[in-house]
């Protein structure tokens, strides 16, 4: 008898994390399983063309605007988790939008009720009893799914799918999309029956902040790293030819912060040019990066990954398996990685490449809430800093010195780098996607 599973894909990183990995391949290999993937309506042709066929069907859904209830309970959820990251983000929002009363109420809730589990359960109960589940009811009635896989438990559409699954008494599996989500987004609005996380660190964050039972949280690893571990990389000569670089010269991979977080990426890149190495700039796929003030040279290549659906809108760009392979090739052939955001520094460690976090404000110094210095205080990067697997540059001289040092001796900090990687990746065995896929299959009745 054929069973149906629902999968949500409303965040651009889901194609990379799930649909382009062995998670999806493992599910598609189940002959008696019908897979229905829900995607934004304007992306359905792209998904069907690139990932459709076989037992997988993509269904177009219009993205609904947030209701008053969605806004209210999301605000409460972000106010009931005590994390340094959330406290910083609340101050950033106050600086940007004002809203002192909203800020003070949030501060009060976090300070006095952030650790009160009964209150969190009560708020979730009220949210579930009042949320409208009619939005997706027709799909539950039409397909009678055996399981719902909500790939991003903090996404508003996923929240409504989880609520509908509970209302229709369908088993639900949720997933934490990114390593920083628990401490940057707060409390789950809807708790799935089971939850998939990348590593033990995230699991402990979930247990601390989201009232879940230990036995209901499954640690699977990082599916996109399977390609890193098992994939066959193109030759250095072919790689360098594609971007017009000299294969005999050193290459620095630079990953900017992005304009949403930082306004000095072009200055960091200008400083890096003083090292004298070739620089591959890997732009963040879902953010604008302003490099217009940069003097173009043949030693700098700008790489914009992903497929854009609307010109000028980078937030909804989707990444494919080809994008994942190209990133793996880029990391493999780099000699050192310089990063604004922290996650690509972890990616670099998979290929045993030294990484440097450039956490300073280019040629000047910004106030704390606009400065790269605030990254030092984010919860999700604390384990990386404690492990000592990445170098930190706090100014221009430190950045130049660190890059030159890593180019001269890439093996420095290797033990710390490997320890950091195993802590974050759980198991680096190339089977994370298969492991997660089989776990999901095991829950289908």
Residue pairs with C-beta under 8 A, 6 or more apart in sequence:
1 32
2 32
2 33
2 34
3 32
3 33
3 34
3 146
3 147
3 444
3 445
4 33
4 34
4 35
4 36
4 143
4 144
4 145
4 146
5 27
5 33
5 34
5 35
5 36
5 145
5 146
5 147
5 148
5 149
5 440
5 444
6 36
6 37
6 38
6 139
6 143
6 145
6 147
6 148
6 149
6 161
6 165
7 18
7 19
7 27
7 35
7 36
7 37
7 38
7 149
7 151
8 14
8 37
8 38
8 148
8 149
8 150
8 151
8 152
8 155
8 157
8 158
8 161
9 15
9 18
9 19
9 37
9 38
9 39
9 47
9 151
10 38
10 39
10 40
10 63
10 152
10 155
10 157
10 158
11 151
11 152
11 155
11 177
12 285
12 286
12 306
12 315
12 316
12 317
12 318
12 319
13 177
13 178
13 286
13 319
14 151
14 152
14 177
15 47
15 51
15 318
15 319
15 320
16 224
16 319
16 320
16 323
16 324
17 23
17 151
17 177
17 223
17 224
18 24
18 151
18 175
18 223
19 37
19 47
19 51
20 51
20 224
20 319
20 320
20 321
20 324
21 223
21 224
21 226
21 227
21 432
21 433
22 223
22 226
22 431
22 432
22 433
22 434
22 437
23 223
23 433
23 434
23 436
23 437
23 440
24 51
24 56
24 433
24 437
25 433
25 434
25 437
26 433
26 434
26 436
26 437
26 438
26 441
27 33
27 35
27 437
27 440
27 441
28 35
28 54
28 55
28 56
30 55
30 441
31 55
33 55
33 441
33 444
34 55
34 57
34 143
35 55
35 56
35 57
36 57
36 59
36 139
36 143
36 145
37 47
37 51
37 56
37 57
37 58
37 59
38 58
38 59
38 61
38 139
38 157
38 161
39 47
39 58
39 59
39 60
39 61
40 60
40 61
40 62
40 63
40 316
41 60
41 61
41 62
41 63
42 60
42 309
43 60
43 309
43 316
43 318
44 58
44 59
44 60
46 307
46 309
46 318
47 58
47 318
48 58
50 320
51 58
52 58
59 139
61 157
63 157
64 135
64 156
64 157
66 74
66 156
67 132
69 127
69 130
69 131
69 132
70 156
70 159
73 123
73 127
73 189
74 156
74 189
75 102
75 106
76 109
76 123
76 187
77 123
77 185
77 186
77 187
77 188
77 189
78 86
78 90
78 106
78 185
78 186
78 187
79 105
79 106
79 109
79 110
79 114
79 186
80 109
80 110
80 113
80 114
80 116
80 119
80 120
80 123
80 186
80 187
81 110
81 114
81 182
81 183
81 186
81 187
81 209
82 110
82 114
82 115
82 209
83 182
83 183
83 184
83 209
83 379
84 183
84 377
84 378
84 379
85 180
85 183
85 184
85 377
85 378
85 379
85 380
86 110
86 183
86 184
86 185
86 186
87 110
88 369
88 374
88 377
88 378
89 184
90 103
90 106
90 107
91 103
91 369
92 369
93 99
93 103
94 100
94 103
95 369
113 119
117 211
120 187
120 210
120 211
121 211
123 187
124 187
124 188
124 189
124 190
124 191
127 189
127 190
128 163
128 166
128 190
131 159
131 160
131 163
132 160
133 160
133 163
133 164
133 167
133 168
135 160
135 164
136 160
136 161
136 164
137 164
137 168
140 164
140 165
140 168
140 170
145 165
145 170
146 170
146 171
146 444
146 445
147 170
147 171
147 172
147 173
147 440
147 443
147 444
148 161
148 162
148 164
148 165
148 170
148 171
148 172
148 173
149 172
149 173
149 175
149 440
150 158
150 161
150 162
150 165
150 172
150 173
150 174
150 175
150 192
151 158
151 175
151 177
152 158
152 175
152 177
153 159
153 162
153 174
153 175
153 176
153 177
153 188
153 190
153 192
153 195
154 177
154 181
154 185
154 188
155 177
158 174
159 189
159 190
162 172
162 174
162 190
162 191
162 192
163 190
164 170
165 171
165 172
165 192
166 172
166 190
171 193
171 194
171 443
171 444
171 445
172 192
172 193
172 194
173 192
173 193
173 194
173 195
173 196
173 440
173 443
174 188
174 191
174 192
174 194
174 195
174 196
175 195
175 196
175 197
176 182
176 195
176 196
176 197
176 198
176 202
176 206
178 343
179 198
179 199
179 201
179 202
179 343
179 380
179 424
180 378
180 379
180 380
182 202
182 205
182 206
182 209
182 210
183 205
183 209
183 378
183 379
183 380
184 378
184 380
186 209
187 209
187 210
188 210
191 210
191 211
191 212
193 216
193 443
194 216
194 217
194 218
194 443
195 206
195 212
195 216
195 217
195 218
196 218
196 220
196 436
196 439
196 440
197 203
197 206
197 217
197 218
197 219
197 220
198 219
198 220
198 221
198 222
198 424
198 425
198 426
199 219
199 221
199 222
199 423
199 424
199 425
199 426
200 219
200 423
200 426
201 383
201 423
201 424
203 217
203 219
205 379
206 212
206 217
207 214
207 217
218 436
218 439
219 426
220 426
220 432
220 435
220 436
220 439
221 425
221 426
221 427
221 428
221 429
221 431
221 432
221 435
221 436
222 424
222 425
222 426
222 432
223 432
223 433
223 436
224 324
225 347
225 350
225 425
225 428
225 430
225 432
226 430
226 431
226 432
226 433
226 434
227 321
227 324
227 325
227 328
228 328
228 331
228 347
228 350
228 351
229 350
229 428
229 429
229 430
230 430
231 325
231 328
233 328
233 329
233 332
233 333
234 329
236 247
236 333
237 247
239 247
239 329
239 330
239 333
240 246
240 247
240 251
240 333
241 247
243 280
243 301
243 303
244 298
244 301
245 251
245 278
245 280
245 299
245 301
246 278
249 277
249 278
250 277
250 278
250 335
250 336
250 407
251 277
251 278
251 279
251 280
251 333
251 334
251 335
252 272
252 275
252 277
252 278
252 279
252 280
252 334
252 335
252 336
252 337
252 338
252 403
252 407
253 279
253 280
253 282
253 330
253 331
253 334
253 336
253 337
253 338
253 348
254 268
254 269
254 272
254 279
254 280
254 281
254 282
254 337
254 338
254 339
255 281
255 282
255 284
255 337
255 338
255 339
255 340
255 341
255 344
256 262
256 265
256 268
256 269
256 281
256 283
256 284
256 289
256 291
256 340
257 265
257 284
257 340
257 341
257 372
258 265
258 283
258 284
258 286
258 287
258 288
258 289
258 340
258 341
259 265
259 287
259 288
259 289
259 290
260 287
260 288
261 287
261 340
261 341
262 340
262 372
263 290
263 370
264 361
264 362
264 363
264 364
264 366
264 372
265 289
265 290
265 291
265 340
266 290
266 291
266 292
266 293
266 294
266 362
267 361
267 362
267 363
268 338
268 340
268 358
268 362
268 399
269 279
269 281
269 291
269 294
269 300
270 294
270 295
270 362
271 362
271 396
271 399
271 400
272 279
272 338
272 399
272 403
273 279
273 297
273 299
273 300
274 400
275 400
275 403
275 404
275 407
277 299
277 335
277 403
277 407
278 299
278 300
278 301
279 299
279 300
279 301
280 301
280 303
280 330
280 334
281 291
281 300
281 301
281 302
281 303
282 303
282 305
282 327
282 330
282 344
283 289
283 302
283 303
283 304
283 305
284 314
284 341
285 304
285 305
285 306
285 314
285 317
285 319
285 323
286 306
286 314
286 315
286 316
286 317
287 314
287 315
288 314
291 302
294 300
303 326
303 330
305 317
305 319
305 323
305 326
305 327
306 314
306 317
306 318
306 319
306 323
307 317
307 318
307 319
307 320
308 314
308 316
308 317
309 316
309 317
309 318
310 316
327 347
328 351
331 337
331 344
331 347
331 348
331 350
331 351
331 353
332 351
334 348
334 351
334 353
335 353
335 406
335 407
335 410
336 353
336 354
336 355
336 356
336 403
336 406
336 407
336 410
337 344
337 345
337 347
337 348
337 353
337 354
337 355
337 356
338 355
338 356
338 358
338 393
338 399
338 403
339 345
339 348
339 355
339 356
339 357
339 358
340 357
340 358
340 372
342 357
342 375
342 378
342 380
342 381
342 384
342 390
344 355
345 355
345 356
345 357
345 384
345 390
346 355
346 384
346 420
346 421
346 424
346 425
348 354
348 355
349 355
349 389
349 417
349 418
349 420
349 421
350 421
350 425
350 428
352 410
352 414
352 417
352 418
353 410
354 391
354 406
354 410
354 412
354 413
354 417
355 389
355 390
355 391
355 417
356 390
356 391
356 392
356 393
356 399
356 402
356 403
356 406
357 375
357 390
357 391
357 392
357 393
358 372
358 393
358 399
359 372
359 373
359 375
359 376
359 392
359 393
359 394
360 372
360 373
360 393
360 394
360 395
360 396
360 398
360 399
361 371
361 372
361 373
363 396
365 371
366 372
368 374
375 381
376 385
383 420
383 423
383 424
384 390
384 420
384 424
385 392
387 416
387 419
387 420
387 423
388 413
388 416
388 420
389 413
389 416
389 417
389 418
389 419
389 420
389 421
390 413
390 417
390 420
391 402
391 405
391 406
391 413
392 398
393 399
393 402
405 412
406 412
421 428
422 428
425 432
426 432
427 435
